[in-house]
Amino acid sequence: LTSSLTRIIGKSGEPMIRKGVDMAMRLMGEQFVTGETIAEALANASRFESKGFRYSYDMLGEAALTEHDAQKYLASYEQAIHSIGKASHGRGIYEGPGISIKLSALHPRYSRAQYERVMDELYPRLLSLTLLAKQYDIGLNIDAEEADRLELSLDLLERLCFEPSLAGWNGIGFVIQAYQKRCPYVIDSVIDLAKRSRHRLMIRLVKGAYWDSEIKRAQVEGLEGYPVYTRKVYTDVSYIACARKLLSVPEAIYPQFATHNAHTLSAIYHIAGQNYYPGQYEFQCLHGMGEPLYEQVVGKVSEGKLNRPCRVYAPVGTHETLLAYLVRRLLENGANTSFVNRIAD
């Protein structure tokens, strides 16, 4: 097969291969990315918003390597918040659209070794974006990243929660990964922070998208164990246990359950109970992956739906910026244990 493929490539020539790869990237981009610009994404989202879905937009991009990169991402986030805020039309944190930001995109040295620099240089950028989101009253979620950056993210979150200019505002969000072994303890810590700071924090619970790199890093560094569970079933159990924790403190936490697994969705639906009220919790799915499932969830009971809200996590970016994101989504869909993969089969 390898030799045959080599001969085909040799005969076809590099231009044709380039064109084929470019076409494949564009097709995958259309599947998983909401739009190349925030304006295009907002327009494309209107179809599902008319069905009752909400949106959280994410400006695609990986960790900043230089200060120039960080400033570029900062400007991109600022522009996006202005556009999303205007499109929200005052719907508020729970009913209107929001934004997700990646802290490593805002500073080229986002690591524990540069703690003081991060606090001095990155925190003001995070605060300015959060204040801008507060101005429009749209939710802002801090995305989860690799395990070795978790403590740094939590320190930034705590400082943000005690910022006097944000007092009384409940639009601060944080993403927690259920595949991390310390997930229940992180949730306990965040619940305590919410109570101490008198914020109702938005907590998006995800299963996690960096499993391969976490395993590889632990092996390369010769760690005694892995920071993440090594079997999917353990992550599934962890997710349900953590969901119970989040639902038990409605005064402190607004849970956002990001899952494409119908079993997990059903479990949370029953754990939360039938006495649903607006602002109790919401489900979330990735653009291009979970909409068919959640079309059975969003809508009136009289229409045969569950009458529960769902927010679509909507990546925004050009084809040049989406490669790493696409790889994570393909790994997620390609796994034999993936619910999306199995239901499609």
C-alpha angles and dihedrals in degrees: 000000000000094000092046091051090049091053092049091050090047092052096042095051131219097281092060092047090050091050092049093050091047091051091049091050091050093050092050090044091056089051099049106022123072096208144331091244132031090245091054091046093051090051093048091049093060093083094062094034087061087059092054101267122138126211141223113192125213123193104221119236139114129237115315113253097189138024088252089059091049093051090048092053091045091054090047091053092047092051091047093051091051091050095044092045092054091046091051092069091203096302090141136223100307102036101034134063123279141189136241121211133196114220095205088061090061098056132032093216103045099159139109091254088065096045097137093046091049092051093045099042109021100040095063088053092050091048093050091052092047092049089050090052089049090052089061094033094235124142120257119201124196105221123231119247137173119334095248090062097051098094091049091051091049091051091052090047092052093050089049093051092055094048106124092216090061097047114136095013118119101193097101112113137184132191121225125191118223093201090068112095091223094053096111091051092048089053091050089051094048092048089052090049091051091052094046094047094040093233126131098225123208108230118192109200113205132170093232138258105212099068097125095049092045091054092045093048092050090051094047092049092046095236119178092235143001124267089221135053114267096212126059093222090062090053091049091053091045090052093055093045091051091046089058090053093051094047092050094069107047092159091061105029137046101200120215111191112202109193141132093194113107091204091055091045091052093048092052091045090057096040090053091052134222097281093088119170129184110274095024096111142314140214123233136201138181119258109260096017115059108030097098091055095045094047083076090053105043113072143052124316088232087063092053094260130126094240094228124134124248128193120204116222100222121195116208124197150098124280089259092063102043104070098096091044092050091050091054091049093047091050089049094049095040097055112111090227094050110122091212090053094047095046090049090052 
